[in-house]
Amino acid sequence: MSFHRTVVVFGSAASAVAIVASVIVAGILLNDVNQLYYDVVADLDEFKFYANDAWKGIMHYKQRSHGSIDFDSIFTRIRRQGYDQGGYAAPKPKCNCAAQVSGCPPGPPGPPDVQTLRDTYSNGHQISERNVV
């Protein structure tokens, strides 16, 4: 019986030491996380100071070079032209319409439509519009 009692005492002591060590490590980790938080907040405040200082410098330079600052010139942008509208240096599009020529022979027939293909190949096969290209 004394052997079992010794094992239980050592097991309980080892468990108590493990629990105390876990609580100490959890406290150290909590302290490190809090310190990291305070460091990040301080770095963000420093960044905000530098960003605001840079913005003031930009506005001072813009005011000095252009006279006064117009609110719309700061917060609006010039939209670029699309592909069909040309670029900044492209001339305005002109109508390139010519009179339609009549009396020409008809051209070759185009590709069959989906319904024609469905009717042609529907003899027991499942075909969907996704498969027809």
DOBABA-351764 format. One record per atom (N, C-alpha, C): residue in three letters; chain; atom name; x, y, z. Coordinates in steps of 0.1 Angstrom, whole numbers, plus 2048, in hexadecimal, padded with zeros to 3 digits. Layout:
+--------+--------+-------+-----+-----+-----+
: residu : chaine : atome :  xx :  yy :  zz :
+--------+--------+-------+-----+-----+-----+
:    ALA :      A :    CA :   X :   Y :   Z :
...
+--------+--------+-------+-----+-----+-----+
This chain:
+--------+--------+-------+-----+-----+-----+
: residu : chaine : atome :  xx :  yy :  zz :
+--------+--------+-------+-----+-----+-----+
:    MET :      A :     N : 808 : 7F4 : 800 :
:    MET :      A :    CA : 800 : 800 : 800 :
:    MET :      A :     C : 808 : 80D : 800 :
:    SER :      A :     N : 814 : 80C : 806 :
:    SER :      A :    CA : 81C : 818 : 807 :
:    SER :      A :     C : 822 : 81C : 7F9 :
:    PHE :      A :     N : 824 : 812 : 7F0 :
:    PHE :      A :    CA : 828 : 815 : 7E3 :
:    PHE :      A :     C : 81E : 81D : 7DB :
:    HIS :      A :     N : 811 : 819 : 7DC :
:    HIS :      A :    CA : 807 : 820 : 7D5 :
:    HIS :      A :     C : 805 : 82E : 7DB :
:    ARG :      A :     N : 807 : 82F : 7E7 :
:    ARG :      A :    CA : 805 : 83C : 7EE :
:    ARG :      A :     C : 811 : 846 : 7E9 :
:    THR :      A :     N : 81D : 840 : 7E8 :
:    THR :      A :    CA : 828 : 848 : 7E3 :
:    THR :      A :     C : 826 : 84D : 7D5 :
:    VAL :      A :     N : 821 : 844 : 7CC :
:    VAL :      A :    CA : 81E : 848 : 7BE :
:    VAL :      A :     C : 813 : 853 : 7BE :
:    VAL :      A :     N : 809 : 852 : 7C6 :
:    VAL :      A :    CA : 7FF : 85C : 7C6 :
:    VAL :      A :     C : 804 : 86A : 7CB :
:    VAL :      A :     N : 80D : 869 : 7D5 :
:    VAL :      A :    CA : 812 : 876 : 7DA :
:    VAL :      A :     C : 81B : 87C : 7D0 :
:    PHE :      A :     N : 824 : 874 : 7C9 :
:    PHE :      A :    CA : 82D : 87A : 7BF :
:    PHE :      A :     C : 825 : 87F : 7B3 :
:    GLY :      A :     N : 81A : 878 : 7AF :
:    GLY :      A :    CA : 812 : 87C : 7A4 :
:    GLY :      A :     C : 80B : 889 : 7A7 :
:    SER :      A :     N : 806 : 88A : 7B3 :
:    SER :      A :    CA : 7FF : 896 : 7B7 :
:    SER :      A :     C : 809 : 8A2 : 7B8 :
:    ALA :      A :     N : 815 : 8A0 : 7BD :
:    ALA :      A :    CA : 81F : 8AA : 7BD :
:    ALA :      A :     C : 823 : 8AF : 7AF :
:    ALA :      A :     N : 824 : 8A5 : 7A6 :
:    ALA :      A :    CA : 828 : 8A9 : 798 :
:    ALA :      A :     C : 81D : 8B0 : 792 :
:    SER :      A :     N : 810 : 8AD : 794 :
:    SER :      A :    CA : 805 : 8B4 : 78F :
:    SER :      A :     C : 804 : 8C2 : 794 :
:    ALA :      A :     N : 807 : 8C4 : 7A1 :
:    ALA :      A :    CA : 807 : 8D1 : 7A7 :
:    ALA :      A :     C : 812 : 8DA : 7A1 :
:    VAL :      A :     N : 81E : 8D4 : 79F :
:    VAL :      A :    CA : 829 : 8DC : 799 :
:    VAL :      A :     C : 825 : 8E0 : 78B :
:    ALA :      A :     N : 81F : 8D7 : 783 :
:    ALA :      A :    CA : 81B : 8DA : 775 :
:    ALA :      A :     C : 811 : 8E5 : 775 :
:    ILE :      A :     N : 807 : 8E4 : 77E :
:    ILE :      A :    CA : 7FD : 8EF : 77E :
:    ILE :      A :     C : 803 : 8FC : 782 :
:    VAL :      A :     N : 80B : 8FD : 78C :
:    VAL :      A :    CA : 812 : 909 : 790 :
:    VAL :      A :     C : 81A : 90F : 784 :
:    ALA :      A :     N : 822 : 906 : 77E :
:    ALA :      A :    CA : 82A : 90A : 772 :
:    ALA :      A :     C : 821 : 90F : 767 :
:    SER :      A :     N : 816 : 909 : 765 :
:    SER :      A :    CA : 80D : 90E : 75A :
:    SER :      A :     C : 807 : 91B : 75D :
:    VAL :      A :     N : 804 : 91E : 76A :
:    VAL :      A :    CA : 7FF : 92B : 76E :
:    VAL :      A :     C : 809 : 936 : 76C :
:    ILE :      A :     N : 816 : 932 : 770 :
:    ILE :      A :    CA : 821 : 93C : 76E :
:    ILE :      A :     C : 823 : 93F : 760 :
:    VAL :      A :     N : 824 : 935 : 757 :
:    VAL :      A :    CA : 826 : 937 : 749 :
:    VAL :      A :     C : 81A : 93F : 743 :
:    ALA :      A :     N : 80E : 93C : 747 :
:    ALA :      A :    CA : 802 : 944 : 742 :
:    ALA :      A :     C : 804 : 953 : 746 :
:    GLY :      A :     N : 808 : 956 : 752 :
:    GLY :      A :    CA : 80A : 963 : 756 :
:    GLY :      A :     C : 815 : 96A : 74E :
:    ILE :      A :     N : 820 : 963 : 74B :
:    ILE :      A :    CA : 82B : 969 : 743 :
:    ILE :      A :     C : 826 : 96C : 735 :
:    LEU :      A :     N : 81E : 963 : 72F :
:    LEU :      A :    CA : 819 : 965 : 722 :
:    LEU :      A :     C : 80F : 971 : 722 :
:    LEU :      A :     N : 807 : 972 : 72C :
:    LEU :      A :    CA : 7FE : 97D : 72C :
:    LEU :      A :     C : 805 : 98A : 72D :
:    ASN :      A :     N : 810 : 98A : 735 :
:    ASN :      A :    CA : 818 : 996 : 736 :
:    ASN :      A :     C : 81E : 99A : 729 :
:    ASP :      A :     N : 824 : 990 : 722 :
:    ASP :      A :    CA : 82A : 992 : 715 :
:    ASP :      A :     C : 820 : 997 : 70A :
:    VAL :      A :     N : 814 : 992 : 70A :
:    VAL :      A :    CA : 809 : 996 : 701 :
:    VAL :      A :     C : 805 : 9A5 : 704 :
:    ASN :      A :     N : 804 : 9A8 : 711 :
:    ASN :      A :    CA : 801 : 9B6 : 715 :
:    ASN :      A :     C : 80C : 9C0 : 710 :
:    GLN :      A :     N : 818 : 9BC : 712 :
:    GLN :      A :    CA : 824 : 9C4 : 70E :
:    GLN :      A :     C : 824 : 9C6 : 6FF :
:    LEU :      A :     N : 821 : 9BB : 6F8 :
:    LEU :      A :    CA : 820 : 9BC : 6E9 :
:    LEU :      A :     C : 815 : 9C6 : 6E5 :
:    TYR :      A :     N : 80A : 9C6 : 6EC :
:    TYR :      A :    CA : 7FF : 9CF : 6E9 :
:    TYR :      A :     C : 803 : 9DD : 6EB :
:    TYR :      A :     N : 809 : 9E0 : 6F6 :
:    TYR :      A :    CA : 80D : 9EE : 6F9 :
:    TYR :      A :     C : 818 : 9F2 : 6EF :
:    ASP :      A :     N : 821 : 9EA : 6EB :
:    ASP :      A :    CA : 82B : 9ED : 6E1 :
:    ASP :      A :     C : 825 : 9F0 : 6D3 :
:    VAL :      A :     N : 81B : 9E8 : 6D0 :
:    VAL :      A :    CA : 814 : 9EB : 6C3 :
:    VAL :      A :     C : 80C : 9F8 : 6C3 :
:    VAL :      A :     N : 806 : 9FB : 6CE :
:    VAL :      A :    CA : 7FE : A08 : 6CF :
:    VAL :      A :     C : 808 : A13 : 6CF :
:    ALA :      A :     N : 814 : A12 : 6D5 :
:    ALA :      A :    CA : 81E : A1D : 6D5 :
:    ALA :      A :     C : 823 : A1E : 6C6 :
:    ASP :      A :     N : 825 : A13 : 6BF :
:    ASP :      A :    CA : 82A : A14 : 6B2 :
:    ASP :      A :     C : 820 : A1A : 6A8 :
:    LEU :      A :     N : 813 : A17 : 6AB :
:    LEU :      A :    CA : 808 : A1D : 6A3 :
:    LEU :      A :     C : 807 : A2C : 6A5 :
:    ASP :      A :     N : 809 : A30 : 6B1 :
:    ASP :      A :    CA : 809 : A3F : 6B4 :
:    ASP :      A :     C : 814 : A46 : 6AD :
:    GLU :      A :     N : 820 : A3F : 6AD :
:    GLU :      A :    CA : 82C : A45 : 6A7 :
:    GLU :      A :     C : 829 : A46 : 697 :
:    PHE :      A :     N : 823 : A3B : 692 :
:    PHE :      A :    CA : 820 : A3B : 683 :
:    PHE :      A :     C : 816 : A46 : 680 :
:    LYS :      A :     N : 80C : A48 : 689 :
:    LYS :      A :    CA : 802 : A52 : 686 :
:    LYS :      A :     C : 808 : A60 : 686 :
:    PHE :      A :     N : 812 : A62 : 68F :
:    PHE :      A :    CA : 819 : A6F : 690 :
:    PHE :      A :     C : 820 : A71 : 683 :
:    TYR :      A :     N : 828 : A67 : 67E :
:    TYR :      A :    CA : 82F : A69 : 672 :
:    TYR :      A :     C : 826 : A6B : 666 :
:    ALA :      A :     N : 81B : A63 : 665 :
:    ALA :      A :    CA : 812 : A64 : 65A :
:    ALA :      A :     C : 80B : A72 : 65A :
:    ASN :      A :     N : 807 : A77 : 665 :
:    ASN :      A :    CA : 801 : A84 : 666 :
:    ASN :      A :     C : 80B : A8F : 662 :
:    ASP :      A :     N : 818 : A8D : 667 :
:    ASP :      A :    CA : 822 : A97 : 663 :
:    ASP :      A :     C : 825 : A97 : 654 :
:    ALA :      A :     N : 825 : A8B : 64E :
:    ALA :      A :    CA : 827 : A8A : 63F :
:    ALA :      A :     C : 81B : A91 : 638 :
:    TRP :      A :     N : 80F : A8E : 63D :
:    TRP :      A :    CA : 803 : A94 : 636 :
:    TRP :      A :     C : 804 : AA3 : 637 :
:    LYS :      A :     N : 808 : AA9 : 643 :
:    LYS :      A :    CA : 809 : AB7 : 644 :
:    LYS :      A :     C : 813 : ABD : 63A :
:    GLY :      A :     N : 81E : AB5 : 639 :
:    GLY :      A :    CA : 829 : AB9 : 62F :
:    GLY :      A :     C : 824 : AB9 : 621 :
:    ILE :      A :     N : 81C : AAF : 61D :
:    ILE :      A :    CA : 817 : AAE : 610 :
:    ILE :      A :     C : 80D : ABA : 60E :
:    MET :      A :     N : 804 : ABD : 617 :
:    MET :      A :    CA : 7FB : AC8 : 616 :
:    MET :      A :     C : 802 : AD5 : 615 :
:    HIS :      A :     N : 80D : AD7 : 61D :
:    HIS :      A :    CA : 814 : AE3 : 61D :
:    HIS :      A :     C : 81B : AE5 : 60F :
:    TYR :      A :     N : 821 : ADA : 60A :
:    TYR :      A :    CA : 827 : ADB : 5FC :
:    TYR :      A :     C : 81C : ADE : 5F2 :
:    LYS :      A :     N : 811 : AD7 : 5F2 :
:    LYS :      A :    CA : 806 : AD9 : 5E8 :
:    LYS :      A :     C : 801 : AE8 : 5E9 :
:    GLN :      A :     N : 7FF : AED : 5F5 :
:    GLN :      A :    CA : 7FA : AFB : 5F7 :
:    GLN :      A :     C : 805 : B05 : 5F1 :
:    ARG :      A :     N : 811 : B02 : 5F4 :
:    ARG :      A :    CA : 81C : B0B : 5F0 :
:    ARG :      A :     C : 81D : B0B : 5E0 :
:    SER :      A :     N : 81B : AFF : 5DA :
:    SER :      A :    CA : 81D : AFF : 5CC :
:    SER :      A :     C : 811 : B03 : 5C4 :
:    HIS :      A :     N : 805 : B01 : 5CA :
:    HIS :      A :    CA : 7F8 : B05 : 5C3 :
:    HIS :      A :     C : 7F1 : B10 : 5C9 :
:    GLY :      A :     N : 7F5 : B16 : 5D3 :
:    GLY :      A :    CA : 7EE : B22 : 5D9 :
:    GLY :      A :     C : 7E5 : B1D : 5E4 :
:    SER :      A :     N : 7D9 : B1A : 5E0 :
:    SER :      A :    CA : 7CF : B15 : 5EB :
:    SER :      A :     C : 7CC : B06 : 5E8 :
:    ILE :      A :     N : 7C7 : B00 : 5F2 :
:    ILE :      A :    CA : 7C3 : AF2 : 5F1 :
:    ILE :      A :     C : 7B4 : AF1 : 5EF :
:    ASP :      A :     N : 7B0 : AEA : 5E4 :
:    ASP :      A :    CA : 7A2 : AE8 : 5E1 :
:    ASP :      A :     C : 79F : ADA : 5E6 :
:    PHE :      A :     N : 794 : AD9 : 5EE :
:    PHE :      A :    CA : 790 : ACC : 5F4 :
:    PHE :      A :     C : 78E : AC1 : 5E9 :
:    ASP :      A :     N : 788 : AC5 : 5DE :
:    ASP :      A :    CA : 785 : ABB : 5D4 :
:    ASP :      A :     C : 791 : AB6 : 5CD :
:    SER :      A :     N : 79C : ABF : 5CC :
:    SER :      A :    CA : 7A8 : ABA : 5C5 :
:    SER :      A :     C : 7B0 : AB0 : 5CE :
:    ILE :      A :     N : 7AD : AB0 : 5DB :
:    ILE :      A :    CA : 7B4 : AA6 : 5E3 :
:    ILE :      A :     C : 7AD : A99 : 5E3 :
:    PHE :      A :     N : 7A0 : A98 : 5E3 :
:    PHE :      A :    CA : 799 : A8C : 5E5 :
:    PHE :      A :     C : 791 : A87 : 5D9 :
:    THR :      A :     N : 793 : A8D : 5CD :
:    THR :      A :    CA : 78D : A88 : 5C1 :
:    THR :      A :     C : 799 : A84 : 5B8 :
:    ARG :      A :     N : 795 : A7B : 5AE :
:    ARG :      A :    CA : 79F : A76 : 5A5 :
:    ARG :      A :     C : 79A : A78 : 597 :
:    ILE :      A :     N : 7A3 : A79 : 58D :
:    ILE :      A :    CA : 7A0 : A79 : 57F :
:    ILE :      A :     C : 79E : A6B : 57A :
:    ARG :      A :     N : 793 : A68 : 575 :
:    ARG :      A :    CA : 790 : A5B : 570 :
:    ARG :      A :     C : 796 : A59 : 563 :
:    ARG :      A :     N : 79D : A4D : 561 :
:    ARG :      A :    CA : 7A3 : A4A : 554 :
:    ARG :      A :     C : 798 : A46 : 54B :
:    GLN :      A :     N : 79B : A47 : 53E :
:    GLN :      A :    CA : 791 : A43 : 534 :
:    GLN :      A :     C : 792 : A34 : 532 :
:    GLY :      A :     N : 786 : A2E : 52E :
:    GLY :      A :    CA : 786 : A20 : 52C :
:    GLY :      A :     C : 78C : A1C : 51F :
:    TYR :      A :     N : 78C : A10 : 51B :
:    TYR :      A :    CA : 792 : A0B : 50F :
:    TYR :      A :     C : 78A : A11 : 503 :
:    ASP :      A :     N : 77D : A12 : 504 :
:    ASP :      A :    CA : 776 : A17 : 4F9 :
:    ASP :      A :     C : 776 : A26 : 4F8 :
:    GLN :      A :     N : 77B : A2D : 502 :
:    GLN :      A :    CA : 77B : A3B : 502 :
:    GLN :      A :     C : 788 : A41 : 4FF :
:    GLY :      A :     N : 792 : A39 : 4FD :
:    GLY :      A :    CA : 7A0 : A3F : 4FB :
:    GLY :      A :     C : 7A6 : A43 : 508 :
:    GLY :      A :     N : 7B3 : A48 : 507 :
:    GLY :      A :    CA : 7BA : A4C : 512 :
:    GLY :      A :     C : 7B9 : A5B : 514 :
:    TYR :      A :     N : 7C2 : A61 : 51B :
:    TYR :      A :    CA : 7C3 : A6F : 51D :
:    TYR :      A :     C : 7C6 : A77 : 510 :
:    ALA :      A :     N : 7D0 : A71 : 509 :
:    ALA :      A :    CA : 7D4 : A78 : 4FD :
:    ALA :      A :     C : 7CD : A73 : 4F0 :
:    ALA :      A :     N : 7C4 : A6A : 4F2 :
:    ALA :      A :    CA : 7BD : A65 : 4E6 :
:    ALA :      A :     C : 7B2 : A6F : 4E1 :
:    PRO :      A :     N : 7B1 : A70 : 4D4 :
:    PRO :      A :    CA : 7A7 : A7A : 4CF :
:    PRO :      A :     C : 799 : A74 : 4D1 :
:    LYS :      A :     N : 78F : A7D : 4D1 :
:    LYS :      A :    CA : 781 : A79 : 4D3 :
:    LYS :      A :     C : 77D : A6F : 4C8 :
:    PRO :      A :     N : 776 : A65 : 4CB :
:    PRO :      A :    CA : 772 : A5B : 4C1 :
:    PRO :      A :     C : 769 : A61 : 4B6 :
:    LYS :      A :     N : 76B : A5E : 4AA :
:    LYS :      A :    CA : 763 : A63 : 49F :
:    LYS :      A :     C : 75A : A58 : 499 :
:    CYS :      A :     N : 74F : A5B : 494 :
:    CYS :      A :    CA : 746 : A52 : 48E :
:    CYS :      A :     C : 74C : A4D : 481 :
:    ASN :      A :     N : 74E : A40 : 480 :
:    ASN :      A :    CA : 754 : A3A : 474 :
:    ASN :      A :     C : 749 : A32 : 46C :
:    CYS :      A :     N : 73D : A38 : 46C :
:    CYS :      A :    CA : 732 : A31 : 465 :
:    CYS :      A :     C : 733 : A34 : 456 :
:    ALA :      A :     N : 732 : A2A : 44E :
:    ALA :      A :    CA : 731 : A2B : 440 :
:    ALA :      A :     C : 723 : A27 : 43B :
:    ALA :      A :     N : 720 : A2B : 42F :
:    ALA :      A :    CA : 713 : A26 : 429 :
:    ALA :      A :     C : 714 : A17 : 427 :
:    GLN :      A :     N : 709 : A10 : 42B :
:    GLN :      A :    CA : 709 : A01 : 429 :
:    GLN :      A :     C : 708 : 9FD : 41B :
:    VAL :      A :     N : 711 : 9F4 : 417 :
:    VAL :      A :    CA : 711 : 9EF : 409 :
:    VAL :      A :     C : 706 : 9E5 : 407 :
:    SER :      A :     N : 6FF : 9E6 : 3FC :
:    SER :      A :    CA : 6F4 : 9DC : 3FA :
:    SER :      A :     C : 6F8 : 9D4 : 3ED :
:    GLY :      A :     N : 6F1 : 9C8 : 3EC :
:    GLY :      A :    CA : 6F4 : 9C0 : 3E0 :
:    GLY :      A :     C : 6FF : 9B6 : 3E2 :
:    CYS :      A :     N : 704 : 9B4 : 3EE :
:    CYS :      A :    CA : 710 : 9AB : 3F0 :
:    CYS :      A :     C : 70A : 99D : 3F2 :
:    PRO :      A :     N : 711 : 993 : 3EF :
:    PRO :      A :    CA : 70D : 985 : 3F1 :
:    PRO :      A :     C : 70D : 982 : 400 :
:    PRO :      A :     N : 705 : 979 : 405 :
:    PRO :      A :    CA : 705 : 976 : 413 :
:    PRO :      A :     C : 712 : 96F : 417 :
:    GLY :      A :     N : 716 : 970 : 423 :
:    GLY :      A :    CA : 722 : 96A : 428 :
:    GLY :      A :     C : 720 : 95C : 42C :
:    PRO :      A :     N : 72A : 955 : 431 :
:    PRO :      A :    CA : 728 : 947 : 435 :
:    PRO :      A :     C : 720 : 946 : 442 :
:    PRO :      A :     N : 719 : 93B : 444 :
:    PRO :      A :    CA : 710 : 93A : 44F :
:    PRO :      A :     C : 719 : 93A : 45C :
:    GLY :      A :     N : 713 : 93F : 467 :
:    GLY :      A :    CA : 71A : 93F : 474 :
:    GLY :      A :     C : 719 : 931 : 47B :
:    PRO :      A :     N : 71E : 930 : 487 :
:    PRO :      A :    CA : 71E : 924 : 48E :
:    PRO :      A :     C : 70F : 921 : 492 :
:    PRO :      A :     N : 70C : 914 : 494 :
:    PRO :      A :    CA : 6FE : 911 : 498 :
:    PRO :      A :     C : 6FC : 915 : 4A6 :
:    ASP :      A :     N : 6EF : 918 : 4A9 :
:    ASP :      A :    CA : 6EC : 91D : 4B7 :
:    ASP :      A :     C : 6EB : 911 : 4C0 :
:    VAL :      A :     N : 6E9 : 913 : 4CD :
:    VAL :      A :    CA : 6E8 : 909 : 4D7 :
:    VAL :      A :     C : 6DC : 900 : 4D4 :
:    GLN :      A :     N : 6D0 : 906 : 4D1 :
:    GLN :      A :    CA : 6C4 : 8FE : 4CF :
:    GLN :      A :     C : 6C6 : 8F4 : 4C3 :
:    THR :      A :     N : 6CD : 8F8 : 4B8 :
:    THR :      A :    CA : 6CF : 8EF : 4AD :
:    THR :      A :     C : 6D8 : 8E4 : 4B1 :
:    LEU :      A :     N : 6E2 : 8E7 : 4B9 :
:    LEU :      A :    CA : 6EB : 8DC : 4BE :
:    LEU :      A :     C : 6E4 : 8D3 : 4C7 :
:    ARG :      A :     N : 6DB : 8D8 : 4D0 :
:    ARG :      A :    CA : 6D4 : 8D0 : 4D9 :
:    ARG :      A :     C : 6CB : 8C7 : 4D1 :
:    ASP :      A :     N : 6C4 : 8CC : 4C7 :
:    ASP :      A :    CA : 6BB : 8C4 : 4BF :
:    ASP :      A :     C : 6C3 : 8B9 : 4B8 :
:    THR :      A :     N : 6CF : 8BC : 4B3 :
:    THR :      A :    CA : 6D7 : 8B3 : 4AB :
:    THR :      A :     C : 6DC : 8A8 : 4B3 :
:    TYR :      A :     N : 6E1 : 8AB : 4BF :
:    TYR :      A :    CA : 6E8 : 8A1 : 4C8 :
:    TYR :      A :     C : 6E0 : 89C : 4D3 :
:    SER :      A :     N : 6D3 : 89E : 4D3 :
:    SER :      A :    CA : 6CB : 89A : 4DF :
:    SER :      A :     C : 6C6 : 88C : 4DE :
:    ASN :      A :     N : 6CB : 884 : 4D6 :
:    ASN :      A :    CA : 6C7 : 876 : 4D5 :
:    ASN :      A :     C : 6CD : 86D : 4E0 :
:    GLY :      A :     N : 6C8 : 870 : 4EC :
:    GLY :      A :    CA : 6CD : 868 : 4F8 :
:    GLY :      A :     C : 6D8 : 86E : 4FF :
:    HIS :      A :     N : 6DF : 878 : 4FA :
:    HIS :      A :    CA : 6EB : 87E : 501 :
:    HIS :      A :     C : 6E6 : 88A : 508 :
:    GLN :      A :     N : 6EB : 88C : 514 :
:    GLN :      A :    CA : 6E8 : 899 : 51B :
:    GLN :      A :     C : 6F2 : 8A3 : 517 :
:    ILE :      A :     N : 6EE : 8AE : 512 :
:    ILE :      A :    CA : 6F7 : 8B9 : 50E :
:    ILE :      A :     C : 6F1 : 8C6 : 514 :
:    SER :      A :     N : 6FA : 8CE : 519 :
:    SER :      A :    CA : 6F6 : 8DA : 520 :
:    SER :      A :     C : 6FD : 8E6 : 518 :
:    GLU :      A :     N : 6F8 : 8F2 : 51B :
:    GLU :      A :    CA : 6FE : 8FE : 515 :
:    GLU :      A :     C : 70D : 8FF : 519 :
:    ARG :      A :     N : 710 : 8FA : 524 :
:    ARG :      A :    CA : 71E : 8FB : 529 :
:    ARG :      A :     C : 727 : 8F3 : 521 :
:    ASN :      A :     N : 722 : 8E8 : 51B :
:    ASN :      A :    CA : 72B : 8DF : 513 :
:    ASN :      A :     C : 72C : 8E4 : 505 :
:    VAL :      A :     N : 723 : 8ED : 501 :
:    VAL :      A :    CA : 723 : 8F1 : 4F3 :
:    VAL :      A :     C : 72B : 8FE : 4F2 :
:    VAL :      A :     N : 736 : 8FE : 4EA :
:    VAL :      A :    CA : 73E : 90A : 4E9 :
:    VAL :      A :     C : 740 : 90D : 4DB :
+--------+--------+-------+-----+-----+-----+
